[in-house]
């Protein structure tokens, strides 16, 4: 009996690895379903846009912040959207002036596509990840 339990537990632990092309989200919004597979999507960057921080300098990198700088901008709204290639890791660096100090917020995430087959009645793709949080966490 212990062997059967061990086999069943092993099967369920390995199931995500066996079905790596399928989306394992709780629910799928079929309005966000793509066909064919998208090669680009919006990177979503959350920032703190409030007094006195109305214009936030940002830098976007393909990879980590030590890697390839792909954009420099000043954001005046949140969330800030930036169109990028999927299946990549991206980072953002946001700079806030707090009194006489400069506070830098950094975050990074993969933006990937996952295949969804049954939830929407057709084979389709959803974009997952690509949400970066560069909000100001400390302010005096």
BELZINOR-V805699 format. One record per helix or strand of 2 or more residues. SS is the DSSP state (~ for helix, > for strand). FROM is the first residue (numbers start at 1). TO is the last residue. If there is no record, write none. Layout:
# BELZINOR-V805699
[[SS/FROM/TO] [SS/FROM/TO]]
This chain:
# BELZINOR-V805699
[[~/2/18] [~/30/32] [>/40/47] [>/56/62] [>/68/75] [>/80/85] [>/88/98] [>/101/116] [>/124/129] [>/131/134]]
